[in-house]
């Protein structure tokens, strides 16, 4: 059960990194302006 307390922050960090990477990819493409620019 102790492993869960170590895996939870790691999973959150990985998911956060993937989310940030996808956001940067969307911001890098000038043709994609439907996300958050309305």
C-alpha positions as CSV (number, residue, x, y, z in Angstrom):
1,X,0.0,0.0,0.0
2,X,3.0,2.3,0.6
3,X,3.8,2.2,-3.1
4,X,0.5,3.9,-3.9
5,X,1.7,7.1,-2.2
6,X,4.8,7.1,-4.4
7,X,3.0,6.2,-7.6
8,X,0.2,8.8,-7.2
9,X,2.5,11.9,-7.5
10,X,4.5,10.3,-10.2
11,X,1.4,9.5,-12.2
12,X,0.2,13.1,-11.7
13,X,3.5,14.5,-12.8
14,X,3.5,12.3,-16.0
15,X,0.0,13.3,-16.8
16,X,0.8,16.9,-16.2
17,X,3.8,16.8,-18.5
18,X,1.8,15.1,-21.3
19,X,-0.9,17.8,-20.9
20,X,1.6,20.7,-21.0
21,X,3.3,19.1,-24.0
22,X,0.0,18.8,-25.9
23,X,-0.8,22.5,-25.0
24,X,2.6,23.6,-26.3
25,X,2.0,21.7,-29.5
26,X,-1.4,23.3,-30.0
27,X,0.2,26.8,-29.3
28,X,3.0,26.1,-31.7
29,X,0.6,25.5,-34.6
30,X,-0.6,28.9,-35.9
31,X,-3.5,27.4,-37.8
32,X,-5.1,25.9,-34.6
33,X,-6.9,28.8,-32.9
34,X,-10.0,27.1,-31.7
35,X,-8.5,26.2,-28.3
36,X,-8.9,29.0,-25.7
37,X,-8.8,32.0,-28.0
38,X,-12.4,32.8,-28.3
